[in-house]
Amino acid sequence: MRDDGAIHRSLLKKIYKKDNLMKKILLLVGLLGFFACNQNDEVDTVINGLKPVYATLPELQNIYAGPPIATESLGKIYAKPPYIYLNDGLKGVHVVDNSDPSNPVKVGFIHIPANTDIAIKDNIMYADNGPDLIAIDISDPMNVEVVSRATNTYDVTNRAYPILADGVYFECVDPTKGFVIGWEETSLENPKCRR
């Protein structure tokens, strides 16, 4: 007759031996992985990333119309016949003559640093300009004039990182250098910020 208790004890011993062997293997793999990792935080690393473009307060508040420029980052579109106004992320607004809809023509660019949004009522364009809300007379889009400015209307802390970039390293913003009005690609040495 077979002894069921002896069979169970025998099986338990085998499982215990296999379990101890697995624990030893896992410990060895873990130790190898730990020592294989680079523990030196001082390693110099140069990678591609973004760095902020700064403007002083007078540069930020310098709003003017100029000749057409290339579109880089198309944003909000606003139609006020005969013109179409196209926001270009953090740079300003393209002015397009749409009097012939089959042949729209870029005729100018309104430079509004750090601009991301616009609205138009009558002949006034409302636009963000860094932390400020400005009202611009656009009755002649080639000769604009700021008619009012509400200072510190917007919280610009969201400009402390690139808005449309995820998983990218960037140079941390230094508020003492001015307002962030854009981002440009560059090589970064030991970047500290990532989004």
C-alpha positions in Angstrom: 0.0 0.0 0.0 1.2 3.4 -0.8 1.6 6.1 1.9 -0.2 9.3 0.8 1.5 11.3 3.4 4.9 10.2 2.1 4.0 11.1 -1.4 2.9 14.6 -0.3 6.1 15.1 1.7 8.1 14.1 -1.3 6.3 16.4 -3.7 6.6 19.3 -1.2 10.4 18.7 -1.0 10.7 18.8 -4.8 8.6 22.0 -5.0 10.6 23.6 -2.2 13.9 22.8 -4.0 12.6 24.2 -7.3 11.2 27.3 -5.4 14.6 27.9 -3.8 16.4 27.5 -7.2 14.0 30.0 -8.7 14.6 32.5 -5.9 18.4 32.1 -6.4 18.1 32.6 -10.1 15.9 35.7 -9.7 18.3 37.1 -7.1 21.2 36.6 -9.4 19.4 38.2 -12.4 18.4 41.1 -10.2 21.9 41.7 -9.0 23.3 41.5 -12.5 20.7 44.0 -13.7 21.4 46.3 -10.8 25.2 46.4 -11.3 24.8 46.6 -15.1 22.9 49.9 -14.8 24.9 53.1 -15.0 24.9 54.6 -11.5 26.7 57.7 -12.6 24.3 60.7 -12.9 27.2 62.9 -14.2 27.2 61.3 -17.7 27.3 64.0 -20.4 24.4 63.6 -22.7 23.8 65.7 -25.8 20.4 65.2 -27.5 18.1 67.0 -29.9 15.4 69.1 -28.2 13.8 72.5 -28.0 15.0 75.8 -26.5 12.8 78.8 -25.7 13.0 82.0 -27.7 12.7 85.0 -25.4 11.5 88.6 -25.9 11.8 91.6 -23.7 8.7 93.5 -22.7 9.2 96.2 -25.4 9.8 93.5 -28.0 6.7 91.6 -26.9 4.6 94.8 -27.2 5.9 95.7 -30.6 2.8 95.0 -32.8 3.1 96.0 -36.5 2.0 95.0 -40.0 4.5 93.8 -42.5 4.8 91.9 -45.8 3.6 88.3 -46.0 5.8 85.6 -44.5 5.8 81.8 -44.8 3.2 79.9 -42.7 4.8 77.7 -40.0 2.1 76.6 -37.5 -1.4 77.4 -38.7 -3.9 78.1 -35.9 -7.3 79.8 -35.8 -8.9 81.1 -39.0 -11.2 84.1 -39.0 -13.0 85.5 -42.0 -13.9 89.2 -42.3 -14.6 89.9 -45.9 -12.7 90.7 -48.0 -10.0 89.3 -45.8 -9.2 86.0 -44.1 -7.0 86.2 -40.9 -4.9 83.1 -40.2 -3.2 82.8 -36.8 0.4 81.4 -36.9 1.3 80.0 -33.5 3.2 82.5 -31.3 4.1 84.7 -34.2 1.1 86.7 -35.3 -1.6 86.7 -38.0 -1.5 86.3 -41.8 -3.7 88.6 -43.8 -5.2 87.0 -46.9 -7.1 89.0 -49.5 -10.1 86.7 -50.4 -12.0 89.2 -52.7 -11.6 86.5 -55.4 -12.2 83.2 -53.5 -10.8 81.2 -56.4 -7.5 83.0 -56.0 -6.8 84.0 -52.3 -3.6 86.1 -52.0 -1.4 86.6 -48.9 -1.1 90.4 -48.6 0.5 90.9 -45.2 1.4 89.7 -41.8 0.5 91.3 -38.4 3.4 90.6 -36.0 1.9 89.8 -32.6 4.6 88.0 -30.5 3.4 85.1 -28.3 -0.1 85.2 -30.0 -2.2 82.0 -30.0 -5.7 83.2 -30.4 -7.8 85.9 -32.2 -11.3 87.2 -32.5 -12.7 90.0 -34.6 -15.7 92.3 -34.1 -16.3 95.1 -36.5 -12.8 96.6 -37.3 -11.2 95.4 -34.0 -9.1 92.3 -33.7 -8.8 91.0 -30.2 -5.6 89.0 -29.6 -3.5 87.6 -26.8 0.0 89.0 -26.7 1.9 87.1 -24.0 0.1 87.9 -20.7 -1.9 90.8 -22.2 -5.2 91.1 -24.2 -4.9 93.7 -26.9 -7.4 95.3 -29.2 -6.0 96.2 -32.7 -7.7 98.5 -35.2 -7.6 96.5 -38.5 -9.7 98.9 -40.6 -6.5 99.0 -42.8 -4.8 95.6 -42.2 -1.6 96.9 -43.7 -1.4 99.8 -41.2 -2.6 98.4 -37.8 -2.7 100.2 -34.5 -3.1 98.8 -30.9 -6.0 100.8 -29.5 -6.1 99.2 -26.0 -4.1 96.8 -23.9 -5.4 94.9 -20.8 -2.2 93.9 -19.0 -1.6 90.6 -17.2 -4.9 89.1 -18.4 -3.5 85.7 -19.1 -1.5 83.3 -17.0 1.5 82.5 -19.1 2.9 79.7 -16.9 1.8 77.3 -19.6 4.5 78.8 -21.8 7.1 77.2 -19.5 7.1 74.2 -21.8 6.5 73.6 -25.5 2.7 73.5 -26.0 2.5 71.0 -28.9 5.4 68.8 -28.0 5.0 65.6 -25.9 7.9 63.4 -24.9 10.5 66.0 -25.9 13.4 67.3 -23.9 13.7 71.1 -23.7 15.8 73.8 -22.1 14.0 74.9 -18.9 12.5 78.3 -19.1 14.4 81.1 -17.3 11.8 83.9 -16.6 14.7 86.4 -16.0 15.4 86.2 -19.7 12.0 87.6 -20.7 8.8 86.2 -22.2 8.7 83.0 -24.1 7.5 83.8 -27.7 8.5 80.5 -29.4 10.6 77.4 -29.4 13.4 76.3 -31.7 15.1 73.0 -32.3 18.7 72.7 -30.9 21.2 70.3 -29.4 20.8 70.2 -25.6 23.5 69.2 -23.1 22.2 67.4 -20.1 18.6 68.7 -20.4 16.7 68.9 -17.1 13.1 69.4 -18.5 10.9 67.0 -20.4 7.3 67.1 -21.4 
